[in-house]
Structure formats: C-alpha cells, structure tokens
Amino acid sequence: METKIDENTSDGYHTFKELYEHRHALYILVANADQRAWKSVRHADGSEWDGWFISGIDFEHGPITYHLPARLWKNLKCKELNNAPEWDGHTSEDVVKRLHIASERV
C-alpha cells in the first residue's frame, strides 16, 4: 500500500505544514531586514501562480527566491516589482549554499 504524503505528513516531530510555516516566517524575517529583497505577483515572463507570489533577495553571490502563499504578501515589507527578475536557474541546493555564504558575511 502506497503512503500518501501531504501537508500533514510528519517525521514524528513536525508536519510538512509546520516546517513550511517556519520557513516562510524565517524567510520573511531575513527579507524584511535586507534592502535587496523584492516581491512580485508575476514571474519574469508575466506568468502567475494563483494563490502565490515570488520573492527574492539579490545577494552579490547570486539570488535566492521562494514562492510564498498570497496570504503572506502584507507581511513582506520590501520593494514590489511588476515582474520578478529572470530566474538564473538556481536549485534548492544553490539557495542553501547562498544563504550560508550570506550568513558568513553578516
């Protein structure tokens, strides 16, 4: 029998839903403290994801971006762009590396 994985799936301590809420809150804290942060409802090509927006921080060693639920738009106090910058192809692993590099420079 195949196990269904959803937001209520737990590692025994936290559900995916809890972990994503933590990630959202931590990202917003970091982005609100950084002048290079931005947010946009539209991607570079003008497309949109219903119920979501994109936000990023343009570090000198490469940008990081996250999609966030539309309900958190007002929590993010950064510049609003008509369209997000062109995606540079970064992966989840790149984001973690770039965050570690940025934390070493604080």
MOPAC internal coordinates of N, CA, C and O (Angstrom, degrees):
PM7 1SCF
backbone

  N    0.0000 0     0.00 0     0.00 0    0    0    0
  C    1.4557 1     0.00 0     0.00 0    1    0    0
  C    1.5315 1   108.94 1     0.00 0    2    1    0
  O    1.2310 1   121.15 1   -48.32 1    3    2    1
  N    1.3083 1   115.41 1   131.68 1    3    2    1
  C    1.4584 1   121.20 1  -178.86 1    5    3    2
  C    1.5327 1   110.04 1   -82.73 1    6    5    3
  O    1.2310 1   120.90 1   -46.09 1    7    6    5
  N    1.3385 1   115.88 1   133.91 1    7    6    5
  C    1.4539 1   121.21 1   178.89 1    9    7    6
  C    1.5226 1   109.57 1   -83.90 1   10    9    7
  O    1.2310 1   120.80 1   -49.34 1   11   10    9
  N    1.3101 1   116.08 1   130.66 1   11   10    9
  C    1.4611 1   120.63 1   177.55 1   13   11   10
  C    1.5321 1   108.42 1   -81.16 1   14   13   11
  O    1.2310 1   120.99 1   -51.22 1   15   14   13
  N    1.3198 1   115.70 1   128.78 1   15   14   13
  C    1.4630 1   121.01 1   177.17 1   17   15   14
  C    1.5186 1   108.00 1  -106.28 1   18   17   15
  O    1.2310 1   120.91 1   -56.02 1   19   18   17
  N    1.3261 1   115.87 1   123.98 1   19   18   17
  C    1.4618 1   120.88 1   178.08 1   21   19   18
  C    1.5268 1   108.94 1  -145.08 1   22   21   19
  O    1.2310 1   120.09 1    11.76 1   23   22   21
  N    1.3235 1   117.44 1  -168.24 1   23   22   21
  C    1.4706 1   120.62 1  -175.67 1   25   23   22
  C    1.5266 1   113.05 1   -63.64 1   26   25   23
  O    1.2310 1   120.25 1   162.17 1   27   26   25
  N    1.3178 1   117.12 1   -17.83 1   27   26   25
  C    1.4605 1   120.48 1   179.97 1   29   27   26
  C    1.5228 1   113.29 1   -93.62 1   30   29   27
  O    1.2310 1   120.35 1   178.83 1   31   30   29
  N    1.3287 1   116.94 1    -1.17 1   31   30   29
  C    1.4561 1   121.04 1   176.25 1   33   31   30
  C    1.5240 1   108.41 1   -63.75 1   34   33   31
  O    1.2310 1   120.70 1   -44.41 1   35   34   33
  N    1.3289 1   116.27 1   135.59 1   35   34   33
  C    1.4564 1   121.20 1  -175.17 1   37   35   34
  C    1.5207 1   111.04 1  -125.25 1   38   37   35
  O    1.2310 1   121.70 1   -28.90 1   39   38   37
  N    1.3278 1   114.36 1   151.10 1   39   38   37
  C    1.4615 1   120.47 1   172.75 1   41   39   38
  C    1.5317 1   110.00 1   -91.42 1   42   41   39
  O    1.2310 1   120.80 1  -171.65 1   43   42   41
  N    1.3055 1   116.08 1     8.35 1   43   42   41
  C    1.4561 1   121.47 1  -177.23 1   45   43   42
  C    1.5176 1   112.34 1   101.92 1   46   45   43
  O    1.2310 1   121.00 1   166.84 1   47   46   45
  N    1.3146 1   115.70 1   -13.16 1   47   46   45
  C    1.4652 1   121.72 1   179.28 1   49   47   46
  C    1.5259 1   111.84 1  -123.42 1   50   49   47
  O    1.2310 1   120.68 1   134.55 1   51   50   49
  N    1.3375 1   116.30 1   -45.45 1   51   50   49
  C    1.4651 1   121.52 1  -176.79 1   53   51   50
  C    1.5205 1   110.04 1  -136.01 1   54   53   51
  O    1.2310 1   121.02 1   -30.26 1   55   54   53
  N    1.3248 1   115.65 1   149.74 1   55   54   53
  C    1.4627 1   120.21 1   173.49 1   57   55   54
  C    1.5300 1   108.68 1   -88.44 1   58   57   55
  O    1.2310 1   120.80 1   -17.58 1   59   58   57
  N    1.3288 1   116.08 1   162.42 1   59   58   57
  C    1.4642 1   119.60 1   174.08 1   61   59   58
  C    1.5275 1   110.18 1   -56.06 1   62   61   59
  O    1.2310 1   120.54 1   139.85 1   63   62   61
  N    1.3343 1   116.57 1   -40.15 1   63   62   61
  C    1.4636 1   120.33 1  -179.88 1   65   63   62
  C    1.5276 1   111.05 1   -58.74 1   66   65   63
  O    1.2310 1   120.37 1   133.66 1   67   66   65
  N    1.3301 1   116.90 1   -46.34 1   67   66   65
  C    1.4741 1   120.80 1   178.32 1   69   67   66
  C    1.5305 1   111.01 1   -61.14 1   70   69   67
  O    1.2310 1   120.43 1   134.97 1   71   70   69
  N    1.3200 1   116.79 1   -45.03 1   71   70   69
  C    1.4600 1   120.19 1  -177.79 1   73   71   70
  C    1.5275 1   111.82 1   -64.63 1   74   73   71
  O    1.2310 1   120.11 1   140.52 1   75   74   73
  N    1.3327 1   117.40 1   -39.48 1   75   74   73
  C    1.4673 1   119.68 1   176.86 1   77   75   74
  C    1.5250 1   111.15 1   -66.86 1   78   77   75
  O    1.2310 1   119.76 1   142.62 1   79   78   77
  N    1.3160 1   118.05 1   -37.38 1   79   78   77
  C    1.4702 1   120.23 1   176.60 1   81   79   78
  C    1.5290 1   110.47 1   -62.44 1   82   81   79
  O    1.2310 1   120.56 1   139.86 1   83   82   81
  N    1.3311 1   116.54 1   -40.14 1   83   82   81
  C    1.4675 1   120.39 1   176.26 1   85   83   82
  C    1.5279 1   110.12 1   -62.71 1   86   85   83
  O    1.2310 1   120.34 1   133.96 1   87   86   85
  N    1.3423 1   116.96 1   -46.04 1   87   86   85
  C    1.4711 1   120.82 1   179.99 1   89   87   86
  C    1.5210 1   110.64 1   -60.62 1   90   89   87
  O    1.2310 1   120.34 1   135.21 1   91   90   89
  N    1.3173 1   116.95 1   -44.79 1   91   90   89
  C    1.4669 1   120.27 1   178.89 1   93   91   90
  C    1.5251 1   111.05 1   -59.23 1   94   93   91
  O    1.2310 1   120.60 1   131.81 1   95   94   93
  N    1.3258 1   116.47 1   -48.19 1   95   94   93
  C    1.4693 1   120.59 1  -177.58 1   97   95   94
  C    1.5284 1   111.19 1   -64.38 1   98   97   95
  O    1.2310 1   120.02 1   137.39 1   99   98   97
  N    1.3161 1   117.57 1   -42.61 1   99   98   97
  C    1.4691 1   120.66 1   179.25 1  101   99   98
  C    1.5220 1   111.17 1   -65.85 1  102  101   99
  O    1.2310 1   120.02 1   137.30 1  103  102  101
  N    1.3359 1   117.56 1   -42.70 1  103  102  101
  C    1.4651 1   119.99 1   178.41 1  105  103  102
  C    1.5271 1   110.30 1   -61.67 1  106  105  103
  O    1.2310 1   120.01 1   134.25 1  107  106  105
  N    1.3193 1   117.58 1   -45.75 1  107  106  105
  C    1.4635 1   120.81 1  -179.51 1  109  107  106
  C    1.5262 1   110.92 1   -60.50 1  110  109  107
  O    1.2310 1   120.15 1   139.10 1  111  110  109
  N    1.3244 1   117.32 1   -40.90 1  111  110  109
  C    1.4607 1   121.19 1   176.91 1  113  111  110
  C    1.5285 1   110.40 1   -58.82 1  114  113  111
  O    1.2310 1   120.11 1   131.93 1  115  114  113
  N    1.3210 1   117.39 1   -48.07 1  115  114  113
  C    1.4628 1   121.84 1  -179.27 1  117  115  114
  C    1.5362 1   110.18 1   -65.73 1  118  117  115
  O    1.2310 1   120.00 1   132.30 1  119  118  117
  N    1.3153 1   117.61 1   -47.70 1  119  118  117
  C    1.4621 1   121.36 1  -177.29 1  121  119  118
  C    1.5282 1   111.60 1   -63.10 1  122  121  119
  O    1.2310 1   120.03 1   140.45 1  123  122  121
  N    1.3229 1   117.54 1   -39.55 1  123  122  121
  C    1.4646 1   120.19 1   179.69 1  125  123  122
  C    1.5264 1   112.03 1   -66.76 1  126  125  123
  O    1.2310 1   120.05 1   160.60 1  127  126  125
  N    1.3187 1   117.52 1   -19.40 1  127  126  125
  C    1.4655 1   121.56 1   179.98 1  129  127  126
  C    1.5310 1   112.27 1   -95.54 1  130  129  127
  O    1.2310 1   120.13 1   179.60 1  131  130  129
  N    1.3324 1   117.35 1    -0.40 1  131  130  129
  C    1.4653 1   120.21 1  -174.49 1  133  131  130
  C    1.5260 1   110.63 1  -121.89 1  134  133  131
  O    1.2310 1   120.74 1   -57.57 1  135  134  133
  N    1.3329 1   116.19 1   122.43 1  135  134  133
  C    1.4657 1   122.45 1  -177.96 1  137  135  134
  C    1.5281 1   113.33 1   -64.30 1  138  137  135
  O    1.2310 1   120.01 1   163.19 1  139  138  137
  N    1.3258 1   117.58 1   -16.81 1  139  138  137
  C    1.4699 1   120.87 1  -178.09 1  141  139  138
  C    1.5232 1   112.96 1   -86.98 1  142  141  139
  O    1.2310 1   119.97 1   177.48 1  143  142  141
  N    1.3281 1   117.66 1    -2.52 1  143  142  141
  C    1.4624 1   121.89 1  -177.51 1  145  143  142
  C    1.5281 1   110.91 1   -73.53 1  146  145  143
  O    1.2310 1   120.97 1   -28.89 1  147  146  145
  N    1.3244 1   115.76 1   151.11 1  147  146  145
  C    1.4594 1   123.06 1   178.84 1  149  147  146
  C    1.5355 1   108.74 1  -148.19 1  150  149  147
  O    1.2310 1   121.46 1   -14.52 1  151  150  149
  N    1.3314 1   114.81 1   165.48 1  151  150  149
  C    1.4641 1   120.92 1   174.88 1  153  151  150
  C    1.5157 1   108.92 1  -145.22 1  154  153  151
  O    1.2310 1   120.70 1   -27.52 1  155  154  153
  N    1.3236 1   116.26 1   152.48 1  155  154  153
  C    1.4573 1   121.84 1   179.25 1  157  155  154
  C    1.5219 1   109.79 1  -156.01 1  158  157  155
  O    1.2310 1   121.15 1   -33.62 1  159  158  157
  N    1.3076 1   115.41 1   146.38 1  159  158  157
  C    1.4604 1   120.75 1   174.36 1  161  159  158
  C    1.5272 1   109.68 1   -79.22 1  162  161  159
  O    1.2310 1   120.59 1   153.70 1  163  162  161
  N    1.3447 1   116.48 1   -26.30 1  163  162  161
  C    1.4610 1   121.52 1  -175.39 1  165  163  162
  C    1.5286 1   112.19 1  -110.00 1  166  165  163
  O    1.2310 1   121.43 1   -36.84 1  167  166  165
  N    1.3201 1   114.88 1   143.16 1  167  166  165
  C    1.4583 1   121.58 1   171.69 1  169  167  166
  C    1.5340 1   108.52 1   -73.32 1  170  169  167
  O    1.2310 1   120.15 1    -5.45 1  171  170  169
  N    1.3222 1   117.32 1   174.55 1  171  170  169
  C    1.4617 1   122.51 1  -178.82 1  173  171  170
  C    1.5288 1   111.62 1   -56.73 1  174  173  171
  O    1.2310 1   119.89 1   144.05 1  175  174  173
  N    1.3293 1   117.82 1   -35.95 1  175  174  173
  C    1.4702 1   121.91 1  -178.30 1  177  175  174
  C    1.5285 1   113.15 1   -84.17 1  178  177  175
  O    1.2310 1   120.45 1  -177.32 1  179  178  177
  N    1.3438 1   116.74 1     2.68 1  179  178  177
  C    1.4608 1   121.01 1   178.90 1  181  179  178
  C    1.5202 1   114.22 1    91.06 1  182  181  179
  O    1.2310 1   119.83 1   173.31 1  183  182  181
  N    1.3320 1   117.93 1    -6.69 1  183  182  181
  C    1.4661 1   120.12 1   179.78 1  185  183  182
  C    1.5306 1   109.95 1   -74.04 1  186  185  183
  O    1.2310 1   121.40 1   -21.88 1  187  186  185
  N    1.3256 1   114.94 1   158.12 1  187  186  185
  C    1.4622 1   122.34 1   179.88 1  189  187  186
  C    1.5147 1   109.45 1  -133.78 1  190  189  187
  O    1.2310 1   120.57 1   -26.93 1  191  190  189
  N    1.3397 1   116.52 1   153.07 1  191  190  189
  C    1.4619 1   122.51 1   171.32 1  193  191  190
  C    1.5196 1   106.90 1  -107.77 1  194  193  191
  O    1.2310 1   120.47 1   -62.91 1  195  194  193
  N    1.3095 1   116.71 1   117.09 1  195  194  193
  C    1.4568 1   121.54 1  -178.42 1  197  195  194
  C    1.5301 1   110.55 1   -56.71 1  198  197  195
  O    1.2310 1   120.86 1   -55.21 1  199  198  197
  N    1.3362 1   115.95 1   124.79 1  199  198  197
  C    1.4639 1   120.98 1   178.04 1  201  199  198
  C    1.5211 1   114.17 1    86.96 1  202  201  199
  O    1.2310 1   120.20 1  -175.15 1  203  202  201
  N    1.3483 1   117.23 1     4.85 1  203  202  201
  C    1.4689 1   121.72 1  -176.63 1  205  203  202
  C    1.5147 1   110.35 1  -136.74 1  206  205  203
  O    1.2310 1   120.64 1   -20.57 1  207  206  205
  N    1.3275 1   116.38 1   159.43 1  207  206  205
  C    1.4640 1   121.90 1   169.32 1  209  207  206
  C    1.5182 1   107.30 1  -137.94 1  210  209  207
  O    1.2310 1   120.72 1   -12.66 1  211  210  209
  N    1.3297 1   116.24 1   167.34 1  211  210  209
  C    1.4561 1   121.10 1  -179.25 1  213  211  210
  C    1.5203 1   108.62 1  -113.97 1  214  213  211
  O    1.2310 1   121.03 1   -36.20 1  215  214  213
  N    1.3156 1   115.64 1   143.80 1  215  214  213
  C    1.4575 1   121.30 1   177.45 1  217  215  214
  C    1.5174 1   108.59 1  -139.13 1  218  217  215
  O    1.2310 1   121.09 1   -28.02 1  219  218  217
  N    1.3115 1   115.53 1   151.98 1  219  218  217
  C    1.4452 1   119.26 1   179.65 1  221  219  218
  C    1.5152 1   112.47 1  -150.91 1  222  221  219
  O    1.2310 1   121.51 1   -12.20 1  223  222  221
  N    1.3065 1   114.71 1   167.80 1  223  222  221
  C    1.4593 1   122.59 1   172.07 1  225  223  222
  C    1.5246 1   105.54 1  -129.29 1  226  225  223
  O    1.2310 1   120.73 1   -54.34 1  227  226  225
  N    1.3192 1   116.22 1   125.66 1  227  226  225
  C    1.4554 1   121.69 1  -177.33 1  229  227  226
  C    1.5280 1   110.85 1   -92.23 1  230  229  227
  O    1.2310 1   121.16 1   -96.71 1  231  230  229
  N    1.3375 1   115.38 1    83.29 1  231  230  229
  C    1.4586 1   120.56 1   176.55 1  233  231  230
  C    1.5318 1   109.19 1   -71.01 1  234  233  231
  O    1.2310 1   120.43 1   -24.34 1  235  234  233
  N    1.3323 1   116.79 1   155.66 1  235  234  233
  C    1.4657 1   120.23 1   179.27 1  237  235  234
  C    1.5333 1   111.99 1   -64.75 1  238  237  235
  O    1.2310 1   119.63 1   156.20 1  239  238  237
  N    1.3097 1   118.31 1   -23.80 1  239  238  237
  C    1.4630 1   122.91 1   179.55 1  241  239  238
  C    1.5267 1   112.14 1   -97.32 1  242  241  239
  O    1.2310 1   120.13 1  -167.76 1  243  242  241
  N    1.3190 1   117.36 1    12.24 1  243  242  241
  C    1.4596 1   122.98 1   176.61 1  245  243  242
  C    1.5108 1   112.19 1   125.58 1  246  245  243
  O    1.2310 1   120.39 1   -31.73 1  247  246  245
  N    1.3298 1   116.86 1   148.27 1  247  246  245
  C    1.4604 1   121.17 1  -177.83 1  249  247  246
  C    1.5254 1   113.09 1   -77.63 1  250  249  247
  O    1.2310 1   121.56 1   -21.44 1  251  250  249
  N    1.3181 1   114.63 1   158.56 1  251  250  249
  C    1.4626 1   121.77 1   166.68 1  253  251  250
  C    1.5206 1   106.42 1  -121.71 1  254  253  251
  O    1.2310 1   120.13 1   -32.51 1  255  254  253
  N    1.3088 1   117.36 1   147.49 1  255  254  253
  C    1.4668 1   121.49 1   178.68 1  257  255  254
  C    1.5216 1   109.80 1  -140.93 1  258  257  255
  O    1.2310 1   122.10 1   -28.20 1  259  258  257
  N    1.3119 1   113.59 1   151.80 1  259  258  257
  C    1.4589 1   121.33 1   174.02 1  261  259  258
  C    1.5242 1   108.83 1  -141.13 1  262  261  259
  O    1.2310 1   121.03 1   -32.74 1  263  262  261
  N    1.3317 1   115.64 1   147.26 1  263  262  261
  C    1.4582 1   120.67 1   166.87 1  265  263  262
  C    1.5219 1   106.47 1   -90.73 1  266  265  263
  O    1.2310 1   120.90 1   -44.58 1  267  266  265
  N    1.3200 1   115.89 1   135.42 1  267  266  265
  C    1.4597 1   122.06 1  -178.76 1  269  267  266
  C    1.5251 1   109.76 1  -126.69 1  270  269  267
  O    1.2310 1   120.05 1   -29.54 1  271  270  269
  N    1.3303 1   117.51 1   150.46 1  271  270  269
  C    1.4653 1   120.09 1   177.42 1  273  271  270
  C    1.5336 1   111.04 1   -63.95 1  274  273  271
  O    1.2310 1   120.86 1   -38.98 1  275  274  273
  N    1.3209 1   115.96 1   141.02 1  275  274  273
  C    1.4662 1   121.80 1  -178.44 1  277  275  274
  C    1.5256 1   112.12 1   -54.49 1  278  277  275
  O    1.2310 1   119.35 1   151.40 1  279  278  277
  N    1.3113 1   118.85 1   -28.60 1  279  278  277
  C    1.4703 1   121.63 1  -179.01 1  281  279  278
  C    1.5345 1   111.88 1   -63.15 1  282  281  279
  O    1.2310 1   119.97 1   162.80 1  283  282  281
  N    1.3518 1   117.66 1   -17.20 1  283  282  281
  C    1.4689 1   121.08 1  -178.87 1  285  283  282
  C    1.5280 1   113.13 1   -97.43 1  286  285  283
  O    1.2310 1   119.57 1  -179.30 1  287  286  285
  N    1.3216 1   118.42 1     0.70 1  287  286  285
  C    1.4705 1   122.97 1  -177.49 1  289  287  286
  C    1.5264 1   111.66 1   -50.15 1  290  289  287
  O    1.2310 1   120.39 1   131.10 1  291  290  289
  N    1.3178 1   116.86 1   -48.90 1  291  290  289
  C    1.4754 1   120.79 1  -175.82 1  293  291  290
  C    1.5314 1   112.73 1   -68.01 1  294  293  291
  O    1.2310 1   119.99 1   158.41 1  295  294  293
  N    1.3165 1   117.62 1   -21.59 1  295  294  293
  C    1.4672 1   120.87 1  -179.86 1  297  295  294
  C    1.5255 1   112.69 1   -74.62 1  298  297  295
  O    1.2310 1   120.67 1   158.32 1  299  298  297
  N    1.3216 1   116.32 1   -21.68 1  299  298  297
  C    1.4589 1   121.34 1  -176.80 1  301  299  298
  C    1.5247 1   108.77 1   -93.13 1  302  301  299
  O    1.2310 1   120.63 1   -68.48 1  303  302  301
  N    1.3337 1   116.40 1   111.52 1  303  302  301
  C    1.4715 1   123.43 1  -174.83 1  305  303  302
  C    1.5364 1   109.51 1  -101.31 1  306  305  303
  O    1.2310 1   120.59 1  -108.46 1  307  306  305
  N    1.3227 1   116.47 1    71.54 1  307  306  305
  C    1.4594 1   120.50 1  -178.98 1  309  307  306
  C    1.5189 1   108.68 1  -139.60 1  310  309  307
  O    1.2310 1   120.95 1    -3.23 1  311  310  309
  N    1.3299 1   115.78 1   176.77 1  311  310  309
  C    1.4588 1   118.64 1  -177.90 1  313  311  310
  C    1.5272 1   110.92 1   -65.36 1  314  313  311
  O    1.2310 1   121.82 1   -37.12 1  315  314  313
  N    1.3197 1   114.11 1   142.88 1  315  314  313
  C    1.4620 1   122.00 1   179.59 1  317  315  314
  C    1.5226 1   108.46 1  -102.18 1  318  317  315
  O    1.2310 1   120.61 1   -51.81 1  319  318  317
  N    1.3156 1   116.45 1   128.19 1  319  318  317
  C    1.4580 1   122.19 1   178.93 1  321  319  318
  C    1.5262 1   110.37 1  -107.72 1  322  321  319
  O    1.2310 1   120.43 1   -32.28 1  323  322  321
  N    1.3340 1   116.78 1   147.72 1  323  322  321
  C    1.4712 1   119.99 1   175.17 1  325  323  322
  C    1.5222 1   110.76 1   -62.64 1  326  325  323
  O    1.2310 1   120.78 1   137.77 1  327  326  325
  N    1.3342 1   116.11 1   -42.23 1  327  326  325
  C    1.4575 1   122.51 1   177.29 1  329  327  326
  C    1.5208 1   108.08 1  -136.09 1  330  329  327
  O    1.2310 1   121.00 1   -36.22 1  331  330  329
  N    1.3119 1   115.69 1   143.78 1  331  330  329
  C    1.4646 1   120.77 1   175.56 1  333  331  330
  C    1.5272 1   109.11 1   -65.32 1  334  333  331
  O    1.2310 1   119.74 1   -26.59 1  335  334  333
  N    1.3195 1   118.09 1   153.41 1  335  334  333
  C    1.4662 1   120.42 1   173.80 1  337  335  334
  C    1.5364 1   110.61 1   -61.64 1  338  337  335
  O    1.2310 1   121.15 1   -20.73 1  339  338  337
  N    1.3013 1   115.40 1   159.27 1  339  338  337
  C    1.4669 1   120.74 1   176.92 1  341  339  338
  C    1.5277 1   109.38 1   -58.63 1  342  341  339
  O    1.2310 1   120.21 1   -45.38 1  343  342  341
  N    1.3277 1   117.21 1   134.62 1  343  342  341
  C    1.4633 1   122.96 1   179.19 1  345  343  342
  C    1.5241 1   108.80 1   -69.66 1  346  345  343
  O    1.2310 1   120.24 1   -47.31 1  347  346  345
  N    1.3216 1   117.14 1   132.69 1  347  346  345
  C    1.4681 1   121.61 1  -178.24 1  349  347  346
  C    1.5248 1   112.54 1   -88.61 1  350  349  347
  O    1.2310 1   120.12 1  -174.38 1  351  350  349
  N    1.3225 1   117.37 1     5.62 1  351  350  349
  C    1.4570 1   121.35 1   178.34 1  353  351  350
  C    1.5192 1   114.25 1    88.85 1  354  353  351
  O    1.2310 1   120.25 1  -171.98 1  355  354  353
  N    1.3527 1   117.12 1     8.02 1  355  354  353
  C    1.4692 1   118.43 1  -177.18 1  357  355  354
  C    1.5283 1   111.89 1   -62.46 1  358  357  355
  O    1.2310 1   122.18 1   -31.88 1  359  358  357
  N    1.3255 1   113.42 1   148.12 1  359  358  357
  C    1.4636 1   122.41 1  -179.91 1  361  359  358
  C    1.5253 1   109.57 1  -103.05 1  362  361  359
  O    1.2310 1   120.59 1    -4.96 1  363  362  361
  N    1.3067 1   116.47 1   175.04 1  363  362  361
  C    1.4672 1   120.77 1   175.03 1  365  363  362
  C    1.5204 1   110.81 1   -59.18 1  366  365  363
  O    1.2310 1   120.80 1   140.13 1  367  366  365
  N    1.3312 1   116.07 1   -39.87 1  367  366  365
  C    1.4683 1   120.10 1   178.22 1  369  367  366
  C    1.5315 1   110.83 1   -63.71 1  370  369  367
  O    1.2310 1   120.27 1   140.35 1  371  370  369
  N    1.3472 1   117.08 1   -39.65 1  371  370  369
  C    1.4666 1   120.85 1   177.35 1  373  371  370
  C    1.5218 1   110.97 1   -61.18 1  374  373  371
  O    1.2310 1   120.54 1   139.17 1  375  374  373
  N    1.3216 1   116.57 1   -40.83 1  375  374  373
  C    1.4726 1   120.43 1  -179.88 1  377  375  374
  C    1.5274 1   109.80 1   -60.94 1  378  377  375
  O    1.2310 1   120.15 1   134.01 1  379  378  377
  N    1.3227 1   117.31 1   -45.99 1  379  378  377
  C    1.4677 1   120.41 1   179.66 1  381  379  378
  C    1.5237 1   110.15 1   -61.57 1  382  381  379
  O    1.2310 1   120.05 1   134.67 1  383  382  381
  N    1.3239 1   117.51 1   -45.33 1  383  382  381
  C    1.4690 1   120.99 1   178.84 1  385  383  382
  C    1.5248 1   110.79 1   -60.43 1  386  385  383
  O    1.2310 1   120.28 1   134.90 1  387  386  385
  N    1.3242 1   117.06 1   -45.10 1  387  386  385
  C    1.4638 1   121.08 1  -178.87 1  389  387  386
  C    1.5252 1   111.53 1   -65.78 1  390  389  387
  O    1.2310 1   120.23 1   143.39 1  391  390  389
  N    1.3180 1   117.16 1   -36.61 1  391  390  389
  C    1.4659 1   119.69 1   175.64 1  393  391  390
  C    1.5241 1   111.21 1   -65.10 1  394  393  391
  O    1.2310 1   120.28 1   139.15 1  395  394  393
  N    1.3272 1   117.07 1   -40.85 1  395  394  393
  C    1.4709 1   120.20 1   178.03 1  397  395  394
  C    1.5291 1   110.73 1   -64.18 1  398  397  395
  O    1.2310 1   120.20 1   137.44 1  399  398  397
  N    1.3219 1   117.22 1   -42.56 1  399  398  397
  C    1.4670 1   120.35 1   177.55 1  401  399  398
  C    1.5215 1   109.88 1   -61.24 1  402  401  399
  O    1.2310 1   120.33 1   134.16 1  403  402  401
  N    1.3362 1   116.98 1   -45.84 1  403  402  401
  C    1.4697 1   120.74 1   179.95 1  405  403  402
  C    1.5198 1   111.02 1   -61.73 1  406  405  403
  O    1.2310 1   119.96 1   140.82 1  407  406  405
  N    1.3390 1   117.69 1   -39.18 1  407  406  405
  C    1.4717 1   119.98 1  -178.26 1  409  407  406
  C    1.5222 1   111.32 1   -67.96 1  410  409  407
  O    1.2310 1   119.84 1   151.99 1  411  410  409
  N    1.3238 1   117.91 1   -28.01 1  411  410  409
  C    1.4588 1   121.46 1   177.83 1  413  411  410
  C    1.5257 1   111.66 1   -72.00 1  414  413  411
  O    1.2310 1   120.53 1   159.46 1  415  414  413
  N    1.3365 1   116.59 1   -20.54 1  415  414  413
  C    1.4624 1   121.40 1  -176.40 1  417  415  414
  C    1.5122 1   113.32 1   -96.91 1  418  417  415
  O    1.2310 1   120.21 1   179.23 1  419  418  417
  N    1.3272 1   117.20 1    -0.77 1  419  418  417
  C    1.4746 1   120.77 1  -179.53 1  421  419  418
  C    1.5177 1   109.77 1   -80.11 1  422  421  419
  O    1.2310 1   120.10 1   180.00 1  423  422  421

